[in-house]
Amino acid sequence: MYYELATMTLPFGTAGTAATHVQAYATRTEAQGELLGCWFADIGVLNQMIVLRGFADLATLEAERARTQQSANPFGCGEIFQTLEQHSYRGFPWMKPVRPSSESGITGPVYEIRTYGIKPGGVQATIDLWEQYVPPREKLSPCVVAMVALDGPLRFTNIWAYPTLDARSKARADAVAQGIWPPKGGPAHLTTNMVSTIAMPTALSPLK
């Protein structure tokens, strides 16, 4: 499964309008892929809308990227956003495809979007370790997706869902106490370039 994570920086007071335009843009007849998540940053770099779309193959992702790049009004928000970034990802091959909350049962409303830099040669080791350690870690909180970037610096992004910020803190503390997270040996393959954003779903987000 392939994914696009797009980030728009928005002016104050425009999140609701932008979310409506994003949904319309992603569901038009000519649109490819599927809108999966539409969040607004609550902790981290603020005034950002983060959009996750899923694609069955790389060719479909690239075709949709071309549509967006050629559009005079990308995401229907060309006159709203101040900046737009789009990044392509390939999901860890052993993970189930991301599905909306109505199908997967995964809900937040607190979502943590974490990106870690990976050292050269560390991609496969990271994928293998996560395959071993994520199942026990998911008993504490669900991992929505883990995916390797196809462009830009070598890195991977993982998204986790929690009912509250307190639940997030407890799950992370319990995972460390139980020795099931982080994956043993995993940090050795990562750089210190790590970023975390806490985001909340917009009213129109398929991941609630």
BABALUM-387535 format. One line per field, with one value per residue: residue number from 1; residue in one letter; y, z, x of N, C-alpha, C in turn. Coordinates in nm, 4 decimals. Atoms other than C-alpha are relative to their C-alpha. Layout:
N
num <- (NUM,...)
residuo <- (a,...)
n.Y <- (Y,...)
n.Z <- (Z,...)
n.X <- (X,...)
ca.Y <- (Y,...)
ca.Z <- (Z,...)
ca.X <- (X,...)
c.Y <- (Y,...)
c.Z <- (Z,...)
c.X <- (X,...)
! end
This chain:
208
num <- (1,2,3,4,5,6,7,8,9,10,11,12,13,14,15,16,17,18,19,20,21,22,23,24,25,26,27,28,29,30,31,32,33,34,35,36,37,38,39,40,41,42,43,44,45,46,47,48,49,50,51,52,53,54,55,56,57,58,59,60,61,62,63,64,65,66,67,68,69,70,71,72,73,74,75,76,77,78,79,80,81,82,83,84,85,86,87,88,89,90,91,92,93,94,95,96,97,98,99,100,101,102,103,104,105,106,107,108,109,110,111,112,113,114,115,116,117,118,119,120,121,122,123,124,125,126,127,128,129,130,131,132,133,134,135,136,137,138,139,140,141,142,143,144,145,146,147,148,149,150,151,152,153,154,155,156,157,158,159,160,161,162,163,164,165,166,167,168,169,170,171,172,173,174,175,176,177,178,179,180,181,182,183,184,185,186,187,188,189,190,191,192,193,194,195,196,197,198,199,200,201,202,203,204,205,206,207,208)
residuo <- (m,y,y,e,l,a,t,m,t,l,p,f,g,t,a,g,t,a,a,t,h,v,q,a,y,a,t,r,t,e,a,q,g,e,l,l,g,c,w,f,a,d,i,g,v,l,n,q,m,i,v,l,r,g,f,a,d,l,a,t,l,e,a,e,r,a,r,t,q,q,s,a,n,p,f,g,c,g,e,i,f,q,t,l,e,q,h,s,y,r,g,f,p,w,m,k,p,v,r,p,s,s,e,s,g,i,t,g,p,v,y,e,i,r,t,y,g,i,k,p,g,g,v,q,a,t,i,d,l,w,e,q,y,v,p,p,r,e,k,l,s,p,c,v,v,a,m,v,a,l,d,g,p,l,r,f,t,n,i,w,a,y,p,t,l,d,a,r,s,k,a,r,a,d,a,v,a,q,g,i,w,p,p,k,g,g,p,a,h,l,t,t,n,m,v,s,t,i,a,m,p,t,a,l,s,p,l,k)
n.Y <- (-0.1192,-0.1247,-0.1097,-0.1365,-0.0846,-0.1399,-0.0947,-0.1378,-0.1029,-0.0779,-0.1175,0.0188,0.0010,0.0550,0.1467,0.0618,-0.0197,0.0796,0.1414,0.0224,-0.0008,0.1201,0.1139,-0.0114,0.0222,0.1400,0.0916,-0.0296,0.1122,0.0173,0.0251,0.1373,0.0220,-0.0100,-0.0840,0.0820,-0.0819,-0.1450,-0.0448,-0.1336,0.0100,-0.0570,-0.0164,0.0115,-0.1173,-0.0293,-0.0514,0.0932,0.1076,0.1157,0.0815,0.1318,0.0705,0.1317,0.0397,0.1427,0.0213,-0.1216,-0.0721,-0.0772,-0.1117,-0.0959,-0.0665,-0.0967,-0.1072,-0.0840,-0.0788,-0.1071,-0.0945,-0.0738,-0.0718,-0.1399,-0.0093,0.1303,0.0317,-0.0999,-0.0957,-0.0824,-0.1391,-0.0013,0.0388,-0.0802,0.0928,0.1372,0.1023,0.1344,0.1017,0.1340,0.1051,0.1398,0.0604,0.1215,0.1014,0.0939,-0.0681,-0.0073,-0.1334,-0.0910,-0.0109,-0.0969,0.0481,0.0756,0.1364,0.0567,-0.0130,-0.0845,-0.1384,-0.0815,-0.1003,-0.0517,0.0715,-0.0439,0.0231,-0.0052,0.0261,0.0268,0.0204,0.1336,0.0049,0.0825,0.1435,0.0336,0.0114,0.1349,0.0369,-0.0667,0.0690,0.1319,-0.0154,-0.0431,0.1159,0.0829,-0.0698,-0.0723,0.0739,-0.0190,-0.1422,-0.0368,0.0364,-0.1202,-0.1024,0.0432,-0.0686,-0.0201,0.0316,-0.0311,-0.0096,-0.0525,-0.1083,0.0266,-0.1212,-0.0767,0.0716,0.1361,-0.0112,0.0657,-0.0662,0.0916,-0.0710,0.0748,-0.0556,0.0060,-0.0695,-0.1242,-0.0207,0.0797,0.1385,0.0081,0.0041,0.1273,0.1083,-0.0078,0.0382,0.1433,0.0726,-0.0013,0.0806,0.1408,0.0366,0.0324,-0.1162,0.0147,0.1282,0.0159,-0.0188,-0.0895,-0.1338,0.0007,-0.0221,-0.1290,-0.1222,-0.0831,-0.0864,0.0561,-0.1022,0.0540,-0.0923,0.0469,-0.0600,0.0388,0.0117,-0.0957,0.0622,0.0761,0.1009,0.1395,0.0472,-0.0888)
n.Z <- (0.0000,0.0096,-0.0658,0.0095,-0.1162,0.0421,-0.1111,0.0381,-0.1035,0.0241,-0.0835,-0.1094,0.0260,0.1311,-0.0020,0.0398,0.1441,0.0684,-0.0091,0.0959,0.1337,0.0134,0.0242,0.1352,0.0952,-0.0056,0.0374,0.1349,0.0934,0.0554,-0.1078,-0.0213,-0.1394,-0.0980,-0.1175,-0.1210,-0.1202,0.0162,-0.1379,-0.0230,-0.1053,-0.1299,-0.0690,0.1001,0.0871,0.0022,0.1209,0.1089,0.0312,0.0480,0.0781,0.0371,0.1050,0.0288,0.1403,0.0156,0.0614,0.0154,0.1199,-0.0334,-0.0829,0.0847,0.0843,-0.0827,-0.0292,0.1188,0.0040,-0.0991,0.0411,0.1166,-0.0353,-0.0417,-0.1304,-0.0623,-0.1164,-0.0098,-0.1032,0.0553,-0.0445,-0.1464,-0.0700,0.0164,0.0560,0.0194,0.0213,0.0261,-0.0116,0.0363,-0.0909,0.0185,-0.1288,-0.0355,0.0772,-0.0830,-0.0650,0.0704,0.0545,-0.0851,0.0340,-0.0822,-0.1311,0.0146,0.0404,-0.0821,-0.1425,-0.0617,-0.0209,-0.0920,0.1028,-0.0085,0.0892,-0.0042,0.1270,-0.0344,0.1099,-0.0445,0.1001,0.0007,0.0458,0.1192,-0.0256,-0.1138,0.0345,-0.0155,-0.1410,-0.0691,0.0385,-0.0641,-0.1442,-0.0258,0.0205,-0.1203,-0.1234,0.0054,-0.0524,-0.1441,-0.0287,0.0366,-0.1066,-0.0826,0.0853,0.1392,0.0972,0.1213,0.1140,0.0006,0.1427,0.0358,0.0979,0.1329,0.0470,-0.1080,-0.0845,-0.0389,-0.1236,0.0016,-0.0793,-0.0633,-0.0552,-0.1093,-0.0433,-0.1438,-0.0381,-0.0697,-0.0207,-0.1161,0.0457,0.0729,-0.0963,-0.0709,0.0915,0.0259,-0.1232,-0.0204,0.0998,-0.0457,-0.1213,0.0378,0.0860,0.1358,0.0863,0.1447,0.0399,-0.0438,0.1091,0.1004,0.0036,0.0624,0.1442,0.0194,-0.0256,-0.1036,0.0657,-0.0375,-0.0144,-0.0410,0.0036,-0.0486,0.0874,-0.0236,0.1282,0.0369,0.0028,0.1235,0.0089,-0.0116,-0.1270,-0.0977)
n.X <- (0.0856,-0.0745,0.0704,-0.0493,0.0251,-0.0089,0.0117,0.0280,0.0000,0.1213,0.0241,0.0948,0.1425,0.0354,-0.0102,0.1259,0.0165,-0.1019,0.0360,0.1087,-0.0590,-0.0833,0.0881,0.0551,-0.1090,-0.0441,0.1084,0.0484,-0.0028,-0.1343,-0.0957,-0.0442,-0.0334,0.1086,-0.0224,0.0027,-0.0087,-0.0132,-0.0190,-0.0539,-0.1011,0.0365,-0.1285,-0.1056,0.0088,0.1431,0.0650,-0.0250,0.0938,-0.0749,0.0934,-0.0514,0.0737,-0.0540,-0.0004,-0.0265,-0.1313,-0.0794,0.0417,0.1197,-0.0467,-0.0704,0.0985,0.0709,-0.0958,-0.0062,0.1237,-0.0108,-0.1031,0.0466,0.1220,-0.0100,0.0662,-0.0241,0.0821,0.1058,-0.0435,-0.1067,0.0137,0.0043,-0.1227,-0.1210,-0.0977,0.0465,-0.1028,0.0521,-0.1043,0.0459,-0.0453,0.0389,0.0302,-0.0739,0.0723,0.0753,0.1116,0.1269,0.0276,0.0765,0.1403,0.0725,0.0444,0.1241,-0.0350,-0.1081,0.0270,-0.1028,0.0418,-0.0780,-0.0273,-0.1362,-0.0911,-0.1392,-0.0689,-0.1421,-0.0921,-0.1365,-0.1026,-0.0594,-0.1389,-0.0189,0.0023,0.0855,0.1425,0.0523,-0.0105,0.1107,0.1232,0.0012,0.0174,0.1374,0.0874,-0.0095,0.0379,0.1266,0.1158,0.0215,0.0193,0.1361,0.0926,0.0138,0.0616,-0.0167,-0.0841,0.0782,-0.0864,-0.1431,-0.0276,-0.1317,0.0074,-0.0546,-0.0655,-0.0602,-0.0962,0.0366,0.0764,0.1295,0.1025,0.0952,0.1157,0.0623,0.1287,0.0259,0.1230,-0.0336,-0.1439,-0.0387,-0.0099,-0.1264,-0.1092,0.0047,-0.0379,-0.1443,-0.0693,0.0214,-0.0783,-0.1394,-0.0081,0.0133,-0.1120,0.0450,-0.0189,-0.0179,-0.0585,-0.1388,-0.0936,0.0567,-0.0597,-0.1332,0.0157,0.0650,-0.0755,0.0624,0.0989,0.1294,0.1039,0.1287,0.1130,0.1292,0.0993,0.1385,0.0707,0.1039,0.1335,0.0151,-0.1054,0.0448,-0.0553,0.0635)
ca.Y <- (0.0000,0.3499,0.6742,1.0467,1.2737,1.6338,1.9247,2.2660,2.5708,2.7660,3.1131,3.1425,3.0446,2.8591,2.4941,2.4133,2.5604,2.3907,2.0504,2.0820,2.1664,1.8782,1.6281,1.7585,1.7534,1.3982,1.2545,1.4087,1.1749,1.2340,1.1871,0.8727,0.7127,0.7411,1.0072,0.8405,1.1128,1.4886,1.6307,1.9702,2.0057,2.0649,2.0198,2.0693,2.3060,2.4796,2.6010,2.2889,2.0581,1.7077,1.4945,1.1201,0.9506,0.5854,0.4285,0.0691,0.1127,0.3610,0.4476,0.5614,0.7736,0.9355,1.0070,1.1793,1.3719,1.4959,1.6059,1.8056,1.9616,2.0680,2.2075,2.5799,2.5062,2.2050,2.0377,2.3118,2.5281,2.7176,3.0520,2.9503,2.7756,2.9581,2.6531,2.2995,1.9991,1.6522,1.3426,0.9891,0.6743,0.2972,0.1175,-0.1466,-0.4559,-0.6627,-0.3966,-0.4032,-0.1168,0.1865,0.1942,0.4556,0.4280,0.2953,-0.0141,-0.0583,0.0403,0.2547,0.5895,0.8732,1.1448,1.2047,1.1069,1.1196,1.1526,1.0719,1.0892,0.9397,0.9741,0.6402,0.5746,0.4320,0.0594,0.0784,0.0554,-0.3221,-0.3685,-0.1166,-0.2878,-0.6281,-0.5056,-0.3311,-0.6477,-0.8254,-0.5566,-0.3797,-0.6661,-0.6583,-0.2780,-0.2615,-0.4275,-0.0893,0.1386,0.0871,0.1766,0.3268,0.2951,0.2793,0.3826,0.4583,0.7841,0.7567,1.1124,1.3565,1.2476,0.8789,0.8485,0.6755,0.8039,0.6235,0.7250,0.6144,0.6631,0.7372,0.8334,1.1050,1.2587,1.0894,0.7538,0.8231,0.8914,0.5782,0.3524,0.4754,0.4376,0.0890,-0.0185,0.0848,-0.0779,-0.4047,-0.3979,-0.4162,-0.0688,0.0738,-0.2303,-0.3636,-0.2505,-0.0242,0.3133,0.2073,0.2376,0.5858,0.9359,1.2087,1.3829,1.3061,1.5041,1.4448,1.6138,1.5662,1.6215,1.6052,1.4888,1.7437,1.6776,1.5313,1.2969,0.9254,0.8447,0.9876)
ca.Z <- (0.0000,-0.0845,0.0874,0.0486,0.3491,0.2581,0.4972,0.4479,0.6582,0.6986,0.8208,1.1430,1.1217,0.7893,0.9023,0.8585,0.5097,0.4095,0.5312,0.3224,0.0143,0.0789,0.0972,-0.2258,-0.4056,-0.2927,-0.3932,-0.7373,-1.0309,-1.1634,-0.8231,-0.7587,-0.4255,-0.1075,0.1589,0.4917,0.7404,0.7689,1.0911,1.2351,1.4465,1.8171,1.9582,1.7477,1.4517,1.4639,1.1967,0.9919,0.8268,0.7618,0.4945,0.4513,0.1266,0.0327,-0.3061,-0.4269,-0.6258,-0.6979,-1.0460,-0.9050,-0.6410,-0.9048,-1.1296,-0.8438,-0.7525,-1.1110,-1.0933,-0.7813,-0.9199,-1.2380,-1.0552,-1.0184,-0.6995,-0.5277,-0.2655,-0.3439,-0.1098,-0.3468,-0.2300,0.1363,0.2282,0.2794,0.2076,0.0805,0.1102,-0.0331,0.0569,-0.0776,0.1337,0.1047,0.3936,0.5835,0.3769,0.6677,0.7868,0.6975,0.4707,0.6537,0.6609,0.7866,1.1440,1.0250,0.8859,1.1094,1.4438,1.5085,1.6597,1.8375,1.8622,1.9616,1.6824,1.7145,1.3902,1.4442,1.1895,1.2509,1.0388,0.9405,0.9084,0.5792,0.5659,0.8451,0.6516,0.6371,0.9931,1.1110,0.9166,1.0594,1.4184,1.3983,1.2604,1.5752,1.8309,1.7039,1.7808,2.1582,2.1511,1.9819,2.2829,2.4501,2.1579,1.7833,1.5241,1.2300,0.9898,0.9628,0.6273,0.4633,0.2723,-0.1014,-0.1373,0.0646,0.3506,0.4498,0.7162,0.8194,0.9639,1.2086,1.3267,1.6556,1.7856,2.1472,2.3210,2.5291,2.5922,2.9313,2.7627,2.5331,2.8257,3.0075,2.7026,2.6339,2.9971,3.0207,2.6997,2.8368,3.1741,3.0041,2.7842,2.4625,2.3284,2.1736,1.9709,2.1134,1.8902,1.6924,1.7979,1.6651,1.3119,1.3658,1.3528,1.6057,1.3512,1.5135,1.5009,1.6709,1.6125,1.8078,1.5739,1.6018,1.3233,1.1385,1.1191,0.7688,0.8460,0.7739,1.0656,1.3583)
ca.X <- (0.0000,0.1207,0.0336,0.0625,0.0956,0.0219,0.0649,-0.0902,-0.0136,-0.3359,-0.4309,-0.6297,-0.9930,-0.9817,-0.9559,-1.3253,-1.3416,-1.0173,-1.1368,-1.4552,-1.2491,-1.0066,-1.2908,-1.4437,-1.1087,-1.0259,-1.3634,-1.4100,-1.4658,-1.1142,-0.9495,-0.7467,-0.6703,-0.8744,-0.8978,-0.8147,-0.7307,-0.7646,-0.6256,-0.5426,-0.2296,-0.2929,0.0595,0.3707,0.3937,0.0565,-0.1876,-0.1200,-0.3720,-0.2379,-0.4030,-0.3449,-0.4480,-0.4019,-0.3223,-0.3203,0.0011,0.2766,0.1509,-0.1833,-0.0102,0.2102,-0.0889,-0.2709,0.0433,0.0612,-0.3033,-0.2306,0.0862,-0.0921,-0.3932,-0.4401,-0.6318,-0.4665,-0.6865,-0.9369,-0.7298,-0.5023,-0.6411,-0.6318,-0.3084,0.0188,0.2373,0.1755,0.4062,0.3364,0.5379,0.5039,0.5336,0.5280,0.3601,0.5570,0.4711,0.3409,0.0945,-0.2727,-0.3842,-0.5175,-0.8961,-1.1449,-1.2657,-1.6019,-1.4251,-1.1215,-1.2708,-0.9615,-1.0506,-0.8712,-0.9538,-0.5917,-0.3530,0.0232,0.2170,0.5842,0.8655,1.2103,1.5203,1.6766,2.0495,2.1790,2.1107,1.8555,1.5283,1.4865,1.6097,1.3505,1.0715,1.1691,1.1926,0.8572,0.6993,0.8177,0.7349,0.4233,0.1772,0.2422,0.2633,-0.0780,-0.2357,-0.1856,-0.2832,-0.3335,-0.0740,-0.2614,0.0321,0.4100,0.5534,0.8867,0.9326,0.9924,1.1205,1.3276,1.5562,1.5611,1.2926,0.9724,0.6476,0.4212,0.0753,-0.0851,-0.4387,-0.5346,-0.8590,-0.6876,-0.3477,-0.3425,-0.4053,-0.1116,0.1193,0.0041,0.0379,0.3894,0.4942,0.3421,0.5163,0.8531,0.7831,0.6851,0.9948,0.7934,0.8761,1.0827,1.1938,1.5171,1.7996,1.5691,1.7135,2.0547,1.9143,1.7659,1.9079,1.8322,1.6087,1.2731,0.9504,0.6157,0.2798,-0.0406,-0.3331,-0.7103,-0.9435,-1.1513,-1.5247,-1.4819,-1.1890,-1.2573,-1.0239,-1.2198)
c.Y <- (0.1237,0.1135,0.1338,0.0736,0.1436,0.0898,0.1401,0.0903,0.0981,0.1268,-0.0337,-0.0063,-0.0620,-0.1522,-0.0668,0.0103,-0.0861,-0.1478,-0.0344,-0.0064,-0.1241,-0.1212,0.0026,-0.0325,-0.1480,-0.0985,0.0338,-0.1221,-0.0275,-0.0312,-0.1484,-0.0150,0.0233,0.0902,-0.0838,0.0827,0.1465,0.0598,0.1448,-0.0077,0.0712,0.0258,-0.0286,0.1287,0.0276,0.0568,-0.0887,-0.1008,-0.1121,-0.0968,-0.1297,-0.0606,-0.1313,-0.0373,-0.1467,-0.0283,0.1341,0.0814,0.0871,0.1202,0.1075,0.0750,0.1063,0.1155,0.0950,0.0878,0.1187,0.1052,0.0871,0.0854,0.1448,0.0204,-0.1332,-0.0174,0.0970,0.1139,0.0944,0.1450,0.0116,-0.0259,0.0952,-0.0834,-0.1369,-0.0894,-0.1338,-0.0984,-0.1371,-0.1048,-0.1375,-0.0613,-0.1187,-0.1187,-0.0955,0.0646,-0.0065,0.1408,0.0840,0.0070,0.1055,-0.0630,-0.0871,-0.1452,-0.0653,-0.0032,0.0834,0.1429,0.0696,0.0418,0.0611,-0.0872,0.0584,-0.0416,0.0233,-0.0342,-0.0127,-0.0086,-0.1392,0.0087,-0.0852,-0.1486,-0.0429,-0.0236,-0.1405,-0.0462,0.0608,-0.0691,-0.1344,0.0099,0.0422,-0.1144,-0.0886,0.0686,0.0711,-0.0818,0.0103,0.1456,0.0421,-0.0454,0.1189,0.1154,-0.0357,0.0874,0.0093,-0.0413,0.0278,-0.0072,0.0696,0.1054,-0.0410,0.1215,0.0751,-0.0828,-0.1404,0.0047,-0.0872,0.0724,-0.1045,0.0822,-0.0908,0.0704,-0.0227,0.0703,0.1347,0.0150,-0.0796,-0.1469,-0.0215,-0.0132,-0.1338,-0.1152,-0.0005,-0.0428,-0.1500,-0.0819,-0.0079,-0.0909,-0.1495,-0.0473,-0.0338,0.1178,0.0957,-0.1358,-0.0078,0.0047,0.0985,0.1378,0.0057,0.0291,0.1379,0.1158,0.0766,0.0978,-0.0614,0.1122,-0.0665,0.1100,-0.0687,0.0726,-0.0582,-0.0077,0.1139,-0.0752,-0.0934,-0.1110,-0.1415,-0.0706,0.0991,0.0107)
c.Z <- (0.0000,0.0565,-0.0378,0.1278,-0.0443,0.1205,-0.0548,0.1222,-0.0323,0.0857,0.1111,-0.0528,-0.1315,-0.0018,-0.0487,-0.1496,-0.0779,0.0008,-0.0985,-0.1420,-0.0237,-0.0312,-0.1426,-0.1043,-0.0089,-0.0456,-0.1362,-0.0901,-0.0504,0.1064,0.0087,0.1445,0.0894,0.1155,0.1252,0.1277,-0.0348,0.1394,0.0048,0.1210,0.1265,0.0853,-0.1017,-0.0805,-0.0255,-0.1343,-0.1213,-0.0124,-0.0656,-0.0635,-0.0402,-0.1059,-0.0312,-0.1464,-0.0113,-0.0582,-0.0237,-0.1209,0.0280,0.0855,-0.0865,-0.0908,0.0784,0.0396,-0.1186,-0.0113,0.0949,-0.0436,-0.1169,0.0302,0.0378,0.1392,0.0737,0.1315,0.0162,0.0931,-0.0500,0.0447,0.1520,0.0614,-0.0298,-0.0556,-0.0130,-0.0243,-0.0213,0.0040,-0.0245,0.0903,-0.0509,0.1369,0.0279,-0.0575,0.0817,0.0659,-0.0849,-0.0571,0.0981,-0.0512,0.0885,0.1315,-0.0097,-0.0379,0.0951,0.1481,0.0734,0.0096,0.0934,0.1173,0.0052,-0.0885,0.0131,-0.1294,0.0251,-0.1228,0.0547,-0.1204,0.0146,-0.0521,-0.1265,0.0361,0.1078,-0.0324,0.0268,0.1448,0.0805,-0.0302,0.0727,0.1501,0.0332,-0.0209,0.1247,0.1209,-0.0045,0.0545,0.1516,0.0384,-0.0307,0.1020,0.0928,-0.0771,-0.1451,-0.0795,-0.1298,-0.1221,0.0365,-0.1451,-0.0254,-0.1087,-0.1310,-0.0577,0.1198,0.0813,0.0356,0.1375,-0.0090,0.0955,0.0552,0.0685,0.1007,0.0431,0.1496,0.0314,0.0665,0.0066,0.1198,-0.0376,-0.0788,0.0969,0.0731,-0.0895,-0.0245,0.1230,0.0249,-0.0982,0.0394,0.1218,-0.0305,-0.0906,-0.1426,-0.0964,0.0642,-0.0363,0.0394,-0.1204,-0.1044,-0.0056,-0.0662,-0.1491,-0.0316,0.0243,0.1130,-0.0601,0.0199,0.0282,0.0377,-0.0031,0.0590,-0.0811,0.0299,-0.1338,-0.0227,-0.0075,-0.1196,-0.0143,0.0093,0.1218,0.1060,0.1302)
c.X <- (0.0889,-0.0856,0.0616,-0.0381,0.0247,-0.0226,-0.0198,0.0095,-0.1121,-0.0046,-0.0998,-0.1436,-0.0434,-0.0061,-0.1285,-0.0245,0.0979,-0.0357,-0.1115,0.0544,0.0854,-0.0871,-0.0557,0.1059,0.0364,-0.1064,-0.0601,0.0141,0.1407,0.1060,0.0339,0.0453,-0.1205,0.0412,-0.0172,0.0007,0.0144,0.0012,0.0474,0.0922,-0.0450,0.1239,0.1095,0.0020,-0.1476,-0.0466,0.0276,-0.1135,0.0793,-0.0988,0.0686,-0.0903,0.0704,-0.0167,0.0395,0.1378,0.0679,-0.0446,-0.1220,0.0366,0.0643,-0.0967,-0.0763,0.0912,0.0096,-0.1243,0.0086,0.1007,-0.0454,-0.1222,0.0297,-0.0592,0.0171,-0.0755,-0.1165,0.0358,0.1089,-0.0049,-0.0006,0.1374,0.1157,0.1148,-0.0662,0.1201,-0.0688,0.1159,-0.0604,0.0634,-0.0423,-0.0216,0.0909,-0.0781,-0.0855,-0.1221,-0.1259,-0.0183,-0.0819,-0.1434,-0.0671,-0.0467,-0.1247,0.0257,0.0997,-0.0324,0.1032,-0.0507,0.0976,-0.0873,0.1391,0.0895,0.1400,0.0675,0.1482,0.0846,0.1412,0.0924,0.0595,0.1428,0.0101,0.0065,-0.0962,-0.1459,-0.0533,0.0059,-0.1142,-0.1327,-0.0118,-0.0243,-0.1430,-0.0982,-0.0032,-0.0629,-0.1353,-0.1181,-0.0179,-0.0232,-0.1436,-0.1040,-0.0255,-0.0635,0.0286,0.0964,-0.0793,0.0801,0.1451,0.0423,0.1327,-0.0145,0.0660,0.0711,0.0565,0.0980,-0.0501,-0.0670,-0.1242,-0.0938,-0.0948,-0.1081,-0.0689,-0.1273,-0.0198,-0.1316,0.0253,0.1514,0.0493,0.0153,0.1281,0.1174,0.0052,0.0445,0.1505,0.0796,-0.0125,0.0844,0.1468,0.0162,-0.0060,0.1134,-0.0384,0.0160,0.0982,0.0599,0.1467,0.0945,-0.0483,0.0644,0.1368,-0.0077,-0.0578,0.0953,-0.0690,-0.1007,-0.1384,-0.0994,-0.1313,-0.1056,-0.1216,-0.1064,-0.1380,-0.0728,-0.0975,-0.1335,-0.0167,0.1049,-0.0590,0.0583,-0.0448,0.0795)
! end
